[in-house]
Amino acid sequence: MIAALVALALAAPQVAPATPAAPPPVSTAPAAPAPSTLTRVVLTTDAGPITIGVDAKAAPITAANFLKYVDGKKLDGVSFYRAVKVADGFGLVQFGTRNDAKRTLPPIRFEPTTQTGLSHTDGTISMAMAAPNTATGDFFVVVGDLTSMDAKDGQPGFAAFGRVLEGMDVIRKILLAPTSPTLGEGAMKGQMLAPAIRITSARRGP
């Protein structure tokens, strides 16, 4: 089931992570890095502030890509536009440039979780993509442990590169926000936030 869901996402024309499978009962993920080793980025949103810790040591290519969007102010004015509810308290929320030509940078090389040692546990931020080596300016945050999105069983998974340090209450609020029953195509239909939740600014934090 997990493999089929990931394959569906990789075949889709839109930039999107797979709809994750039901959450595992126990997390076997490695210990998270200390906050002091992470580069802090603050997203100021209409729903409240979110502080992300970007792990440039574990995922240097993916982390550098995200920081280019931040430093270039390319995330100012974008939105959280998608919420995928898997089970009670589990899912993901997605934000980014949505292929806006004025904001979107070239695709980056894929860094799988087998290479970085990271895992899609509660609060992890990762790259949305249609296939490996196609990720650009769309990102998602996992709510609950969804390690089915890691690389395993011959599937590439997605490229995790950090985690939420503060503001998971805001992320959970976004996950529960209203969605349109008609917006979105394919697997994304019914998952598009209505209205989307605007990101006023994204800046490196102290």
Long-range contacts (C-beta under 8 A, 24 or more apart in sequence): 2-148, 2-153, 2-155, 3-153, 3-154, 3-155, 5-148, 6-149, 6-155, 6-156, 6-157, 7-155, 8-187, 9-130, 9-187, 10-130, 10-131, 10-156, 12-130, 12-186, 12-187, 12-188, 13-130, 13-186, 14-130, 14-185, 14-186, 14-188, 15-96, 15-98, 15-99, 15-128, 15-129, 15-130, 15-134, 15-135, 15-136, 15-138, 16-82, 16-94, 16-128, 16-130, 16-138, 16-187, 16-188, 17-84, 17-92, 17-94, 17-126, 17-128, 17-129, 17-140, 17-149, 17-158, 18-149, 18-158, 18-187, 19-84, 19-86, 19-187, 19-191, 20-84, 20-86, 20-90, 20-91, 20-92, 20-120, 20-142, 20-146, 20-148, 20-149, 21-86, 21-146, 21-148, 22-86, 22-87, 22-90, 23-86, 23-87, 23-90, 23-144, 23-145, 23-146, 24-145, 24-147, 24-148, 27-119, 27-121, 27-145, 27-147, 28-147, 29-119, 29-121, 29-145, 29-147, 30-117, 30-118, 30-119, 32-121, 32-163, 33-57, 33-58, 35-165, 38-162, 38-163, 38-165, 39-63, 39-67, 39-204, 40-165, 40-204, 40-205, 40-206, 41-66, 41-67, 41-70, 41-202, 41-203, 41-204, 41-205, 42-201, 42-202, 42-203, 42-204, 42-205, 43-75, 43-167, 43-199, 43-201, 43-202, 44-199, 44-200, 44-201, 44-202, 44-203, 45-80, 45-170, 45-174, 45-197, 45-198, 45-199, 45-200, 46-197, 46-198, 46-200, 47-80, 47-170, 47-173, 47-174, 47-177, 47-197, 48-167, 48-169, 48-170, 48-173, 49-166, 49-167, 49-170, 50-164, 50-166, 50-167, 50-170, 50-171, 51-164, 51-165, 51-166, 51-167, 51-205, 52-125, 52-162, 52-163, 52-164, 52-165, 53-162, 53-163, 53-164, 53-165, 54-125, 54-161, 54-162, 55-116, 55-118, 55-161, 55-162, 55-163, 58-116, 58-117, 58-118, 58-161, 59-111, 59-116, 59-118, 59-159, 59-160, 59-161, 59-162, 60-111, 61-108, 61-109, 61-111, 62-108, 62-111, 62-116, 62-127, 62-135, 62-159, 62-160, 62-161, 63-161, 63-162, 65-105, 65-108, 65-127, 65-135, 66-125, 66-139, 66-161, 66-162, 67-204, 68-105, 69-97, 69-103, 69-105, 69-137, 69-202, 70-202, 70-203, 70-204, 71-204, 73-201, 73-202, 74-103, 74-104, 74-105, 74-137, 75-103, 75-137, 75-199, 75-201, 75-202, 76-199, 76-200, 76-201, 76-202, 77-198, 77-199, 77-200, 78-103, 78-198, 78-199, 79-193, 79-196, 79-197, 79-198, 79-199, 80-174, 80-193, 80-196, 80-197, 80-199, 81-192, 81-193, 81-196, 81-197, 82-140, 82-184, 82-188, 82-191, 82-192, 82-193, 83-174, 83-175, 83-176, 83-177, 83-179, 83-191, 83-193, 84-191, 85-175, 85-176, 86-144, 86-146, 87-144, 89-143, 89-144, 89-172, 90-143, 90-144, 90-146, 91-142, 91-143, 91-144, 91-175, 92-140, 92-141, 92-142, 92-143, 92-146, 92-175, 93-140, 93-141, 93-143, 93-171, 93-174, 93-175, 94-128, 94-138, 94-139, 94-140, 95-138, 95-139, 95-140, 95-199, 96-128, 96-137, 96-138, 96-139, 97-136, 97-137, 97-138, 98-137, 98-138, 99-136, 99-137, 100-137, 103-137, 104-136, 104-137, 105-136, 105-137, 106-136, 107-133, 107-134, 107-135, 107-136, 108-133, 108-135, 108-136, 109-133, 110-135, 110-156, 110-159, 111-159, 111-161, 112-151, 112-156, 112-157, 112-159, 113-150, 113-151, 113-157, 113-158, 113-159, 113-160, 114-150, 114-151, 114-152, 116-159, 116-160, 116-161, 118-160, 118-161, 119-147, 119-150, 119-160, 120-145, 120-146, 120-147, 120-148, 120-149, 120-150, 120-157, 120-158, 120-160, 121-145, 121-146, 121-147, 121-163, 122-168, 123-163, 123-164, 123-168, 123-171, 124-160, 124-162, 124-163, 124-164, 125-160, 125-161, 125-162, 125-163, 125-164, 126-158, 126-159, 126-160, 126-161, 127-158, 127-159, 127-161, 128-158, 129-158, 129-159, 132-156, 135-159, 141-171, 143-168, 143-171, 143-172, 143-175
